[in-house]
Amino acid sequence: MLAWNTLGLNWLEMMSASGQVIARRSRRNNTPAQLFGMASEKVQAALESSQAMSRHMARFPTADPLAMWNAWARVMASGMAPYRSRAVRNARSGRRPR
């Protein structure tokens, strides 16, 4: 169950950070170079995500149903990690000092 709780908390953190980043980026005028950089960041995250999920699927347990249940949470968490790390990093870099 801990794997599912961790997945849920990480998802909430990613969604909150994404909202901040989307709001900030949609308010500014982006150059084509900035748009290309944002798009390439998404492609790189997608590649990292698929590689991480593939590594977890290669070690996927098949004998124990409870182990399979928890393994699915770890597979999804590994796939979400590249997106989450970028969203949180981008949200933090856009904060203004108080």
Secondary structure as a PSIPRED ss2 file (coil, helix, strand):
# PSIPRED VFORMAT (PSIPRED V4.0)

   1 M C   1.000  0.000  0.000
   2 L H   0.000  1.000  0.000
   3 A H   0.000  1.000  0.000
   4 W H   0.000  1.000  0.000
   5 N H   0.000  1.000  0.000
   6 T H   0.000  1.000  0.000
   7 L H   0.000  1.000  0.000
   8 G H   0.000  1.000  0.000
   9 L H   0.000  1.000  0.000
  10 N H   0.000  1.000  0.000
  11 W H   0.000  1.000  0.000
  12 L H   0.000  1.000  0.000
  13 E H   0.000  1.000  0.000
  14 M H   0.000  1.000  0.000
  15 M H   0.000  1.000  0.000
  16 S H   0.000  1.000  0.000
  17 A H   0.000  1.000  0.000
  18 S H   0.000  1.000  0.000
  19 G H   0.000  1.000  0.000
  20 Q H   0.000  1.000  0.000
  21 V H   0.000  1.000  0.000
  22 I H   0.000  1.000  0.000
  23 A H   0.000  1.000  0.000
  24 R H   0.000  1.000  0.000
  25 R H   0.000  1.000  0.000
  26 S H   0.000  1.000  0.000
  27 R H   0.000  1.000  0.000
  28 R C   1.000  0.000  0.000
  29 N C   1.000  0.000  0.000
  30 N C   1.000  0.000  0.000
  31 T C   1.000  0.000  0.000
  32 P H   0.000  1.000  0.000
  33 A H   0.000  1.000  0.000
  34 Q H   0.000  1.000  0.000
  35 L H   0.000  1.000  0.000
  36 F H   0.000  1.000  0.000
  37 G H   0.000  1.000  0.000
  38 M H   0.000  1.000  0.000
  39 A H   0.000  1.000  0.000
  40 S H   0.000  1.000  0.000
  41 E H   0.000  1.000  0.000
  42 K H   0.000  1.000  0.000
  43 V H   0.000  1.000  0.000
  44 Q H   0.000  1.000  0.000
  45 A H   0.000  1.000  0.000
  46 A H   0.000  1.000  0.000
  47 L H   0.000  1.000  0.000
  48 E H   0.000  1.000  0.000
  49 S H   0.000  1.000  0.000
  50 S H   0.000  1.000  0.000
  51 Q H   0.000  1.000  0.000
  52 A H   0.000  1.000  0.000
  53 M H   0.000  1.000  0.000
  54 S H   0.000  1.000  0.000
  55 R H   0.000  1.000  0.000
  56 H H   0.000  1.000  0.000
  57 M H   0.000  1.000  0.000
  58 A H   0.000  1.000  0.000
  59 R C   1.000  0.000  0.000
  60 F C   1.000  0.000  0.000
  61 P C   1.000  0.000  0.000
  62 T C   1.000  0.000  0.000
  63 A C   1.000  0.000  0.000
  64 D C   1.000  0.000  0.000
  65 P H   0.000  1.000  0.000
  66 L H   0.000  1.000  0.000
  67 A H   0.000  1.000  0.000
  68 M H   0.000  1.000  0.000
  69 W H   0.000  1.000  0.000
  70 N H   0.000  1.000  0.000
  71 A H   0.000  1.000  0.000
  72 W H   0.000  1.000  0.000
  73 A H   0.000  1.000  0.000
  74 R H   0.000  1.000  0.000
  75 V H   0.000  1.000  0.000
  76 M H   0.000  1.000  0.000
  77 A H   0.000  1.000  0.000
  78 S H   0.000  1.000  0.000
  79 G H   0.000  1.000  0.000
  80 M H   0.000  1.000  0.000
  81 A H   0.000  1.000  0.000
  82 P H   0.000  1.000  0.000
  83 Y H   0.000  1.000  0.000
  84 R H   0.000  1.000  0.000
  85 S H   0.000  1.000  0.000
  86 R H   0.000  1.000  0.000
  87 A H   0.000  1.000  0.000
  88 V H   0.000  1.000  0.000
  89 R H   0.000  1.000  0.000
  90 N H   0.000  1.000  0.000
  91 A H   0.000  1.000  0.000
  92 R H   0.000  1.000  0.000
  93 S H   0.000  1.000  0.000
  94 G C   1.000  0.000  0.000
  95 R C   1.000  0.000  0.000
  96 R C   1.000  0.000  0.000
  97 P C   1.000  0.000  0.000
  98 R C   1.000  0.000  0.000
